[in-house]
Amino acid sequence: MAATYPTYLEWPSLRRAIIAGGGIGPSPDWPRDWYPADLYRANGKAPDLVAAETHPWSAQWGNGDDSMMFAHLRAAYAEWERYLAERPHREARMADVYGLAQEFGLGVSTVWLLARQARLQGRRGAAPRRTYFDRARFAQALAATPKAPRRRAVREVAA
């Protein structure tokens, strides 16, 4: 299976190699919150052993220098987080009845009536057990209705 991220990002392969070795265990030199992401394991190896034994990155980490390893891991993890935040996301195609009601400002019963009238094909979700409809087809059916459906009343709260 091809990688779905750029090859210059090394966090996934670093994480895989460290977790395969048992993770990074506790150390009196490093606080628990210094370990990036989920690399901490209560029964893992000491950080200096991980820095010395994790190939091929051990040469970059000074062959056992755990401070260089942590700096490198934190930088790689920050770059990975930046990549995840900036990548494009695909819009969800299906929406449940409650989501459609909220999105279009309709009541749930109105969504059901419109879906039945337009004969939209619904799908049952696994958990929670809800019925999902295609968002674009629902919008087309809503636009094509000869009589505009009644909108849900919005309550105003006095400040």
LINDARA-V615668 format. One record per pair of residues at least 24 apart in sequence whose C-alpha atoms are under 6 Angstrom apart, sorted by the first residue. I is the first residue (numbers start at 1). GAP is how many residues later the second one is. D is the distance in whole Angstrom. If there is no record, write none. Layout:
i->{I I}
gap->{GAP GAP}
d->{D D}
//
This chain:
i->{11 11 36 93 93 94 94 94 94 95 95 95 96 96 105 105 106 106 107}
gap->{65 66 38 41 42 38 39 40 41 37 38 40 35 36 46 47 45 46 45}
d->{5 6 6 6 6 6 5 5 5 5 6 6 6 4 6 6 5 5 6}
//
